[in-house]
Amino acid sequence: MSLRLLYFVLLASVMAMAPLQAAETATPDQDAKAQAGGEEVEEAPDRSPRVPTFPLKGDLAGELDVFTTRYEDTFAAIGNRIAMGYLELVKANPGVDPWLPGEGTTITLPRQYVMPDARREGIVINLAEYRLYYFTEGGVQVYPVGVGSEENPSPLTDAKVTMPLESPAWYPPASIRAEYERSGEFLPRMIPPGPSNPLGTHALLLSEKGYLIHGTNKKFGVGMAVSHGCFRMYNEDISRFVYQVEKGTSVQVVRDPVKIGLSGGEVWLEVHRPDEEYPQEDRDTLWRQVFTEVEAFEKQHPGVEIQRRAIEIAVDQADGIPVMIGERVTRMAADETVEEKTPETAGEPEQKLYF
């Protein structure tokens, strides 16, 4: 056999094997396309919540967690990746550089919560902690939100969801257009859907006129006071959240920096400072609020004993992490029997810890 003939025989063998090899190495997408008659099959979007649904344990839900950072991580990037706010991560991790935590640093994820002072239904937004609570049959989901700045505060309201929006266009109000004009920038009357739209990919329209819960085209700002009054969520969160929330869902907006509650006979306190810094003025304000809240709680629950030192720790840190500050004391019948049998101690005053 000549070399030329041998060459053509080998070439024919390779060409005959090619279809078989292609079939063996076909990707799942190619297989699905072939089974659908050549048309690509689109996967259904994932609409499951990005955050856990925590069961309620009295006034408490969730649990603290930890996260190990990579060299390139920042708190802003971590927050976007795991659905947590920038400030809540900063306050829960004092001493850690939020812009360069470093390789292998273990940080606290503050995913334990005392419930805000509001009805436990629908949506509750607590401006003081930059969080949105969504109550379901299985418990509560907690999302970070950006809220109004000091110059443009979000309204305290009891509203409802009126409509979900996909790919919303933004019609900036005259006040915002004027603000841009004063800074030498031009803002059109309508910004269409797309990457430059500040409303992000989805939104929930509220009965509180002019306000929405919406996505954002900015990664930084969720979990902070940065908006013109609306409530910003990560696009990855709102794009799923809108499909959970029904029209007419209650939306309560409260400002509750000091939360106190009972869980299994334990008294828990959660205190939030407003910013990264913690000046003496803010500390004094929180002390007054804590004193008022604890005093009211003790009147409502006369069987509890409160530890002042635990309260001091909670206010000193004001990091948004719940602290156990006391417990409900139950006097048993056996204790009364002992007192009757030992009258020499009956006259001693009962020891209490006062706040």
C-alpha positions in Angstrom: 0.0 0.0 0.0 1.4 3.4 -1.0 1.9 6.1 1.5 -0.7 8.3 -0.3 -3.3 5.5 0.0 -2.5 4.8 3.6 -3.0 8.6 4.4 -6.5 8.6 2.9 -7.5 5.4 4.8 -6.4 7.0 8.1 -8.2 10.2 7.3 -11.5 8.4 6.5 -11.2 6.5 9.8 -10.8 9.8 11.8 -13.8 11.4 10.0 -16.0 8.3 10.7 -15.1 8.6 14.4 -15.8 12.3 14.7 -19.6 12.1 15.1 -19.3 9.5 17.8 -16.7 11.6 19.7 -18.9 14.7 19.4 -21.9 12.8 20.8 -19.8 11.5 23.7 -18.5 15.0 24.6 -21.8 16.9 24.2 -22.6 19.3 27.0 -25.9 19.0 28.9 -27.0 22.3 27.2 -26.4 20.8 23.8 -28.3 17.7 24.8 -31.2 19.7 26.0 -31.1 21.8 22.8 -31.1 18.6 20.7 -34.0 17.1 22.6 -36.0 20.3 22.1 -35.7 20.0 18.3 -32.7 22.4 18.1 -34.2 25.2 20.3 -32.4 26.3 23.4 -34.2 25.6 26.6 -34.1 28.5 29.1 -33.8 27.6 32.8 -36.5 29.0 35.1 -35.1 31.9 37.2 -34.3 31.1 40.8 -36.9 32.8 42.9 -36.1 31.2 46.2 -35.1 33.7 49.0 -31.4 34.5 49.3 -31.7 34.6 53.1 -32.8 32.0 55.6 -36.3 31.9 57.1 -35.7 31.8 60.8 -38.4 30.4 63.2 -39.5 32.8 65.9 -38.5 31.9 69.4 -40.6 34.4 71.4 -39.2 37.8 70.5 -35.9 36.4 69.1 -35.0 34.8 65.8 -31.8 33.6 64.0 -28.3 32.8 65.2 -24.9 34.3 64.9 -22.6 32.9 62.2 -19.0 33.4 61.0 -17.4 33.9 57.7 -13.7 33.5 56.7 -12.5 36.2 54.3 -10.3 35.9 51.2 -7.5 38.3 50.4 -9.5 40.4 47.9 -12.6 40.7 50.1 -14.2 43.9 51.4 -17.2 44.2 53.6 -19.2 45.8 50.8 -18.4 42.9 48.5 -19.1 40.3 51.2 -22.4 42.0 52.0 -23.5 41.9 48.4 -22.5 38.2 48.1 -24.3 37.0 51.2 -27.2 39.5 51.5 -26.0 41.6 54.5 -25.5 45.3 54.9 -22.2 47.1 55.0 -22.8 48.9 58.4 -24.1 45.8 60.2 -20.9 44.0 59.3 -18.7 46.9 60.3 -20.4 47.4 63.7 -20.4 43.6 64.4 -16.6 43.4 63.7 -14.8 46.2 65.6 -11.1 46.3 64.9 -11.4 44.7 61.4 -10.6 46.9 58.4 -13.7 46.8 56.3 -11.8 47.5 53.1 -8.9 45.1 53.7 -9.9 42.4 56.2 -7.1 40.2 54.9 -6.8 36.6 54.0 -8.3 34.1 56.5 -9.9 36.6 58.9 -12.9 35.3 60.7 -15.7 37.8 60.9 -19.0 37.7 62.7 -22.2 37.6 60.7 -24.9 39.3 62.9 -27.8 37.1 61.9 -29.6 37.0 65.3 -32.4 39.5 65.9 -34.7 40.8 68.5 -38.0 41.6 66.8 -38.9 45.3 66.2 -41.8 46.9 68.1 -44.4 46.4 65.3 -47.1 44.0 64.2 -45.5 40.7 63.1 -47.1 40.6 59.7 -46.0 41.4 56.1 -43.0 43.7 55.9 -41.5 45.7 58.7 -38.6 48.1 58.0 -36.6 49.3 60.9 -34.8 52.5 59.9 -32.5 52.4 62.9 -30.9 49.1 61.9 -31.2 49.3 58.1 -33.1 46.0 57.9 -36.3 44.7 56.4 -38.2 42.0 58.2 -40.6 39.8 56.1 -42.9 37.6 58.2 -44.1 34.4 56.7 -45.9 31.3 58.0 -42.5 29.7 58.6 -41.0 32.6 60.5 -39.1 35.7 59.4 -36.7 36.6 56.7 -34.3 39.6 57.2 -32.8 41.6 54.4 -30.5 44.7 54.5 -31.9 47.9 53.0 -30.6 51.3 52.2 -32.8 54.0 53.7 -33.2 57.8 53.5 -30.4 60.1 54.4 -30.7 62.7 57.2 -31.5 65.4 54.5 -34.1 63.1 52.8 -35.4 60.8 55.6 -37.6 57.8 54.9 -41.2 58.3 56.2 -42.5 56.5 59.3 -45.6 55.0 57.9 -48.1 52.1 57.9 -48.6 51.4 54.2 -49.3 48.6 51.8 -47.8 47.1 48.6 -49.8 48.3 45.7 -48.0 46.8 42.7 -44.8 44.8 41.8 -42.7 46.2 39.0 -40.3 44.4 36.6 -37.7 46.5 34.8 -39.1 49.8 36.2 -38.5 53.1 34.5 -37.6 56.0 36.8 -39.3 59.4 36.7 -37.2 61.5 39.1 -39.3 64.1 41.0 -38.6 67.8 40.4 -36.8 68.1 43.8 -34.2 65.6 42.7 -33.8 67.1 39.2 -33.3 70.5 40.9 -30.6 69.0 43.2 -28.7 67.6 40.2 -29.0 71.0 38.4 -27.5 72.8 41.4 -24.5 70.5 41.2 -24.1 71.2 37.5 -25.5 67.9 36.3 -28.5 67.2 34.0 -31.1 64.6 35.0 -33.8 63.7 32.3 -37.4 63.4 33.2 -37.4 59.7 32.6 -34.6 57.1 32.8 -35.5 53.9 31.0 -34.8 50.4 32.4 -31.1 49.4 32.2 -27.8 49.5 34.0 -28.0 53.3 34.6 -31.5 53.1 36.2 -31.3 53.8 40.0 -34.3 51.6 40.6 -32.5 48.4 39.6 -34.2 45.4 38.1 -37.4 45.2 40.2 -39.5 47.3 42.6 -42.5 47.2 44.9 -44.7 50.3 44.6 -46.1 51.4 48.0 -49.3 53.2 49.0 -47.1 55.8 50.6 -47.1 58.2 47.6 -43.7 58.5 45.9 -42.0 55.7 47.8 -40.8 52.2 46.6 -38.9 49.2 47.8 -36.5 48.8 44.8 -33.2 47.4 43.5 -30.2 49.6 42.7 -27.5 50.1 40.1 -25.0 50.8 42.9 -23.4 47.9 44.8 -22.5 50.2 47.7 -25.2 51.8 49.9 -27.4 48.9 50.8 -27.5 48.8 54.6 -26.8 52.5 54.9 -28.7 55.9 55.1 -28.0 57.0 51.5 -31.2 57.2 49.6 -33.7 60.0 48.9 -36.2 58.2 51.1 -36.9 55.0 49.2 -35.8 51.6 50.4 -32.9 50.0 48.4 -32.3 46.3 48.2 -29.6 44.3 46.3 -30.9 43.4 42.8 -30.2 39.8 43.7 -32.7 40.1 46.6 -35.4 42.2 45.2 -35.6 40.2 41.9 -36.7 37.2 44.1 -38.5 39.1 46.8 -41.1 40.7 44.5 -42.5 37.3 43.6 -43.0 36.4 47.3 -44.9 39.5 48.3 -48.6 39.8 47.4 -50.5 43.0 46.6 -51.9 44.5 49.7 -49.1 43.3 52.0 -48.6 45.5 55.0 -45.5 47.7 55.1 -44.7 49.2 58.5 -41.8 51.6 58.7 -40.5 52.2 62.3 -37.4 53.7 63.9 -36.4 51.4 66.8 -32.8 51.6 67.8 -33.4 49.8 71.2 -35.2 46.5 71.0 -35.9 44.3 74.0 -37.8 41.0 74.2 -38.3 37.6 75.9 -37.2 34.3 74.5 -37.6 31.1 76.7 -37.6 33.1 79.9 -34.5 35.1 78.9 -34.5 38.9 78.4 -32.6 40.1 75.3 -31.5 43.6 74.4 -30.3 44.8 71.0 -28.9 48.3 70.6 -28.0 50.1 67.4 -25.8 53.1 67.1 -26.6 55.1 63.9 -23.2 55.0 62.2 -19.7 53.6 62.2 -18.5 56.2 64.7 -19.9 56.3 68.2 -19.6 59.8 69.7 -20.6 60.6 73.3 -23.7 62.4 72.1 -25.0 59.2 70.5 -24.0 57.2 73.5 -26.0 59.5 75.9 -29.0 59.4 73.6 -29.0 55.6 73.5 -28.6 55.4 77.3 -31.8 57.4 77.8 -33.7 55.3 75.3 -32.5 52.1 76.9 -33.5 53.3 80.4 -37.0 54.1 79.1 -37.4 50.8 77.3 -36.1 48.7 80.2 -38.3 50.5 82.7 -41.4 50.0 80.6 -40.4 46.3 80.0 -40.1 45.7 83.8 -43.5 47.2 84.4 -45.0 45.0 81.7 -43.1 41.9 83.0 -42.9 42.2 86.8 -41.3 38.7 87.1 -38.0 39.5 85.4 -34.7 40.5 86.9 -32.3 42.7 84.9 -28.5 42.8 85.2 -27.2 46.3 84.9 -23.7 45.2 83.9 -25.1 43.3 80.9 -27.0 46.5 79.9 -23.8 48.6 80.2 -22.1 46.1 77.8 -24.9 46.3 75.2 -25.0 50.1 75.2 -21.2 50.4 75.3 -20.9 48.3 72.1 -24.2 49.3 70.4 -23.2 46.8 67.7 -26.6 45.4 66.8 -25.9 42.0 68.3 -28.5 40.8 70.9 -27.2 40.6 74.5 -29.0 38.6 77.3 -29.6 41.1 80.1 -31.8 39.1 82.5 -34.3 36.4 83.0 -37.8 35.7 84.2 -37.7 34.5 87.8 -40.3 31.9 88.9 -40.7 31.2 92.6 -41.3 27.5 93.1 -43.6 25.9 95.8 -40.5 24.1 97.1 -38.8 27.4 97.8 -41.7 28.6 99.9 -41.5 25.3 102.0 -37.9 25.9 102.7 -38.7 29.5 103.9 -41.4 28.1 106.3 -38.9 25.6 107.8 -36.2 28.2 108.2 -37.9 31.2 109.8 -34.5 32.7 110.8 -34.0 33.8 107.2 -37.5 34.8 106.5 -36.9 38.4 107.5 -33.9 38.9 105.1 -34.6 41.1 102.2 -34.9 39.5 98.7 -31.9 40.3 96.6 -32.7 42.1 93.3 -30.6 43.7 90.6 -32.0 47.1 89.7 -31.3 49.0 86.6 
